[in-house]
Amino acid sequence: MASAAVELMGFFLGLLGMLGTLVATVLPYWQISAHIGSNIVTVVANMRGLWMECVYQSTGAFQCETYNSMLALPSDLQASRALMVISVVLSVLAVTMSTLGMQCTLCLEGSGAVKSRVAGTGGGLFLAAGLFSLVPVAWTTHEVVQTFYSPNIPAGMKYEIGECLYLGLASALISMLGGAMLSVSCWEEQEGGRGRRNGGGYPYPAGVGMSGTAARTTSQTYRNPTLQVGGVNIASRLQPLVRSTSGSTGSGAQGGPGTKKPTAAGYDITGYV
C-alpha cells in the first residue's frame, strides 16, 4: 500500500514537471532586459525566448517577432531548443508508460512483473526528461549571469534571469524527483512480489497448527432446528443439528445400541481446517 502511494505521488510530480517544462519552452521570458546604470527607462522592456523576441511597452502594447531563420541562430540557442523539445516528448511518453504500469490502473492487469517494469520505465523517462530540460536552463542561466557582470558589455545590452528559467529549473527538479519516486516504488513492489511468490501453500491463520502430515477434513451437515408451533412440539418431525467430524470418536451425539439416527435433507459443507 505504501508503494502504491509513493507511485501515485511520483506520477503527479512528474506530470506537474511536464506541464512546467512545456510552459517554460513556449513562453519568451528566458531573458529580460536589465534596467541598470543609464538604462533606467522602464517604458520599454525587451524579452527573449527560445522561439521569439518580444517587446512590452508601458502603454500596454505587447509585440512579438519570431526568429526568421533557425540555422542563423546561435548554436547554444539551437541546442536549447532541441533539448527542451526532447524533454517534453520524453515527459509525454513517461506519463503514458506510468499510466499503464501503475497499480491503481487496470491496464496490463494479470501480467505479473511486467506491469511494475512498465511503471519503472516511466520513472526512468521522467528522470531523463528532467535531465534534458535541466541542461539548457542551467546553461542559459550561466550565460545571463556571466554577461550581466561583464564590464565590456554596455548596460543597455545586459539581461536578467527571466521567469521561465526559474520555472524550468523547478520543473526539471520536480520531474527528476517524480521519476525517482516511481522507480523506487517499482523496485519495492518487485521485492515484495518476490517474497510473496517464494512462500507457497495456503495461508492458514496464525495460531492454527497442523498435527500430522495430512489435512483433517471436517464435514458439517446443517438441518432445520426444532420448531414449536401453537404450543405443539414438532421435534419429532424436524431433526436437530448433526455434526459429524472425520477422525473424531463421535462422543458428541451418543445414543442407545439399537437406535438409528434419522436422516433429513440438509446442506453438506466440507472444508479444510
Secondary structure, DSSP 8 states (H G I E B T S, - for coil): -HHHHHHHHHHHHHHHHHHHHHHHHHSSTTEEE---TT----SEEEEE-SSEEEEEETTS-EEEEE-S-STTS-HHHHHHHHHHHHHHHHHHHHHHHHHHHSTTS-TTTT-THHHHHHHHHHHHHHHHHHHHHHHHHHHHHHHHHHHHT-TTS-GGG-EEE-HHHHHHHHHHHHHHHHHHHHHHHHHHHHHHHHHHHHS-S----TT----SSS--EEEEEE-----EETTEE-TTTS---EEEETTS---SS---TT--------EEEEEE-
